Amino acid sequence: MDLTTGWFVAVAVLWVGYLALEGFDFGVGMLLPVLGRDDTDRRVLINTIGPVWDGNEVWLLAAVGAMFAAFPGWYATVLSSLYLPVLTIVIALVVLGVALLCRCWGGVRRWRGLWEGAIVAGSVVPAAGWGAILVTLVAGLPVDASGVAAAS
């Protein structure tokens, strides 16, 4: 196995690890209003993802960092052409992280509904965004000879 293939396998493993582990978190967040009948149920659901959520984000950082280190042209083309969906995902992940912390701190009861709604939105938006990015990449992102995406 040559170096390029090895790096490609490493990047693929990092992306699959992130999407599988974070997919569980997104699923729990999306199903929070359905499965959480009362405050205790919702707290139990949030506690299943709360301790591991930050650790799952490390997979994303490692995958993007490995893409940048091993394939800078690929990194530049993909992330610059898909800047808006990636930015939307990052903002939604920040909202999700803040909502998980603020909901778990307890505090005022009237704010819990807002934080739970933010958890749901912070789970739906990144899942849909990663799906849209994956469909775009699998369908083929047209790139010109200089490495710039030629899509409209």
C-alpha positions in Angstrom: 0.0 0.0 0.0 1.4 3.3 -1.0 1.3 6.5 1.1 -1.6 8.1 -0.8 -3.8 5.0 -0.3 -2.9 4.8 3.3 -3.9 8.4 3.9 -7.1 7.9 2.0 -8.0 4.9 4.1 -7.2 6.9 7.3 -9.3 9.8 6.2 -12.2 7.5 5.2 -12.0 5.7 8.6 -12.1 9.1 10.4 -15.1 10.3 8.5 -17.0 7.0 8.9 -16.2 7.0 12.6 -17.5 10.6 13.0 -20.7 10.0 11.0 -21.5 6.7 12.8 -20.9 8.0 16.3 -22.3 11.5 15.8 -25.3 9.9 13.9 -26.3 8.3 17.2 -26.2 11.7 18.9 -28.2 13.3 16.1 -30.8 10.5 16.2 -31.3 10.9 20.0 -31.6 14.7 19.6 -34.1 14.4 16.8 -36.2 11.9 18.7 -36.2 13.9 21.9 -39.7 15.2 21.6 -41.0 11.8 20.5 -39.4 9.6 23.1 -39.2 12.1 26.0 -42.7 12.0 27.4 -41.8 13.9 30.6 -38.8 15.8 32.0 -37.2 12.6 33.5 -37.4 10.8 30.1 -35.9 13.8 28.3 -33.1 14.1 30.9 -32.3 10.4 30.5 -32.1 10.8 26.7 -29.9 13.8 26.9 -27.6 12.1 29.5 -27.0 9.3 26.9 -25.3 11.7 24.5 -24.1 14.4 26.9 -20.9 12.7 28.2 -19.7 11.5 24.7 -20.8 14.4 22.5 -17.6 16.4 22.8 -15.5 13.3 22.2 -17.4 12.6 19.0 -16.5 16.1 17.7 -12.9 15.1 17.9 -13.5 12.7 15.1 -14.7 15.6 12.9 -11.6 17.7 13.8 -9.3 14.8 13.1 -11.0 14.0 9.7 -10.8 17.6 8.5 -7.2 17.9 9.8 -6.2 14.7 8.0 -7.9 15.9 4.8 -5.9 19.1 5.1 -2.6 17.5 5.8 -2.8 14.7 3.3 -4.9 16.1 0.4 -4.8 20.0 0.6 -6.1 20.3 -3.0 -9.1 18.1 -2.2 -9.7 19.9 1.1 -9.6 23.3 -0.6 -11.9 22.3 -3.4 -14.5 20.5 -1.3 -14.7 22.8 1.7 -14.6 26.0 -0.3 -17.2 24.9 -2.8 -19.5 23.6 0.0 -18.8 26.6 2.3 -22.4 27.5 3.0 -23.5 24.0 4.1 -20.4 23.5 6.1 -20.8 26.8 7.9 -24.5 26.0 8.6 -23.4 22.6 10.1 -20.7 24.3 12.3 -23.2 26.8 13.6 -25.8 24.1 14.3 -23.1 22.1 16.1 -22.3 25.1 18.3 -26.0 25.6 19.0 -26.3 21.9 19.9 -23.3 22.0 22.3 -24.6 25.1 24.0 -28.1 23.7 24.3 -26.8 20.4 25.8 -24.9 22.3 28.5 -27.6 24.8 29.3 -30.4 22.1 29.4 -28.3 19.9 31.7 -27.6 22.8 34.1 -31.3 22.9 34.9 -32.0 26.5 35.9 -35.3 28.1 35.1 -38.0 25.7 33.9 -39.4 28.0 31.3 -36.0 27.9 29.4 -36.0 24.1 29.1 -38.4 24.1 26.2 -36.1 26.5 24.3 -33.0 24.4 25.0 -34.8 21.2 24.0 -35.9 22.9 20.8 -32.3 24.0 20.1 -31.2 20.4 20.7 -33.7 19.1 18.1 -32.7 21.9 15.6 -29.0 21.3 16.3 -29.5 17.6 15.5 -31.7 18.0 12.4 -29.7 20.7 10.6 -26.3 18.9 10.7 -27.8 15.6 9.7 -29.5 17.1 6.7 -26.4 19.1 5.9 -24.1 16.1 6.0 -26.6 14.2 3.9 -26.7 17.0 1.3 -22.9 17.2 1.2 -22.6 13.4 0.8 -25.1 13.4 -2.0 -23.3 16.2 -3.8 -19.9 14.4 -3.5 -21.3 11.0 -4.6 -23.2 12.5 -7.5 -20.0 14.3 -8.6 -18.8 17.8 -7.9 -17.7 19.3 -11.2 -14.1 20.6 -10.9 -12.2 22.5 -13.6 -8.5 21.9 -14.4 -7.4 24.4 -11.8 -9.2 22.6 -9.0 -12.0 25.1 -8.7 -15.6 23.7 -8.4 -17.5 24.6 -11.6 -21.0 24.1 -10.2 -23.5 26.9 -10.0 
